[in-house]
Amino acid sequence: AQKITQTQPGMFVQEKEAVTLDCTYDTSDQSYGLFWYKQPSSGEMIFLIYQGSYDEQNATEGRYSLNFQKARKSANLVISASQLGDSAMYFCAMREGGTGGFKTIFGAGTRLFVKA
Amino acid sequence: NAGVTQTPKFQVLKTGQSMTLQCAQDMNHNSMYWYRQDPGMGLRLIYYSASEGTTDKGEVPNGYNVSRLNKREFSLRLESAAPSQTSVYFCASIRGDSYNEQFFGPGTRLTVL
């Protein structure tokens, strides 16, 4: 069965420093996708980055990169040069293959606090 | 394009009342989803629809029903609301033919007294 685990309920980081948010997953599918979303206090869900299970290189999007370690089933989000506006909830999500109708589940989230 | 729209934005129900949450997308997406988010928690999948005419249970389907009315619309019904269903409900959609991002609606904040 699909499972996503985020073990850090809250994280603090100093402005301009890098921070890593952890995510581990469990699936029996060979084909799957991993996603990170940001949810600010206003409540909307903002897509950040995507990694496919067959992608050989780690995904990057601006200040966001995904540290994908397939054998360890981890997909950690790295935010470089943190900004005050990065303070938010961050969710890791996984989508299994198309035969399952692209069922997508989310982890419990990590609340990030960026200190000035 | 409005993206994913949800109605209503807020709702207060009494225990035992019924209601339907509406969701529509104008992006011609195949797959649609309903999630609930309890305070300080992640999103939990209630039901999803891979394509028009199909629906499947997610992680927490009990107490809910869904209808994929057409390609655009996916509604969520609470037949007899309970205080445990107090939550924020998000609808989402994806194109469905690749691992592209989900587009989320703004959410419906539901309180059951």
Interface residues (C-beta under 8 A of the other chain):
Chain A: Q6 G33 F35 G43 E44 M45 F47 Y50 G52 F91 A93 R95 G98 G100 G101 F102 K103 T104 I105 F106 G107 A108 G109
Chain B: S31 Y33 Y35 M41 G42 L43 R44 L45 Y48 S49 A50 S51 T54 D56 G58 E59 V88 F90 A92 I94 G96 D97 Y99 N100 E101 Q102 F104 P106 G107
